[in-house]
Amino acid sequence: AQTVTQSQPEMSVQEAETVTLSCTYDTSESDYYLFWYKQPPSRQMILVIRQEAYKQQNATENRFSVNFQKAAKSFSLKISDSQLGDAAMYFCAYRSPSGQGGSEKLVFGKGTKLTVNP
Amino acid sequence: NAGVMQNPRHLVRRRGQEARLRCSPMKGHSHVYWYRQLPEEGLKFMVYLQKENIIDESGMPKERFSAEFPKEGPSILRIQQVVRGDSAAYFCASSPEQYTDTQYFGPGTRLTVL
């Protein structure tokens, strides 16, 4: 079974600076999807960024980018120019590919609480 | 395009009562997933449904929990004879027919069992 580990329960960053959140995972599959979700105090789960394992290029979405190291099974999230609205819980998630007998479920890490200091 | 809708947002039940949680997927989405989030934890998968079919219920407790996604209407997660340990946030997610790799989440239902 796949597992996802987020080793940083809490992180903090100064407004306008850059922070990196760590995520590692364990799998025997060669193709899969990885995601970062944000959960602000409202509790809504918001998709931040996704990465397909077969793509070597790291995904980017505005101020958010990932460092995907497939051999190391590492998937870190970098937030540039941090804003107060970035304060939230961040969850890393793994998903097997569709239609290949793999489960459609997302496997989540325990999360990292990000605080942004003004 | 409205997002995933869940209701109620907050539900309070006494031990032994039934809890019924509803989820309406995004328009055009036919895949629904239910997850549970205990305090200070990540989300845990419970069940995956398509219209009128349960595809994967490997995360569902064997007793008291059931889920359905009828041809018409919302998906329902039903918890019978609730206990205090059922207190949690329950999230529903949906994905479209052809692109099932990304799941979009609803706002969740927070269940409190007294």
Interface residues (C-beta under 8 A of the other chain):
Chain A: V4 Y33 F35 Y37 S42 R43 Q44 M45 I46 L47 R50 E52 F91 R95 P97 S98 S103 E104 K105 L106 V107 F108 G109 K110 G111
Chain B: H31 Y33 Y35 E40 E41 G42 L43 K44 F45 Y48 I55 D56 S58 G59 A89 F91 A93 S95 T100 D101 T102 Q103 Y104 F105 P107 G108 R110
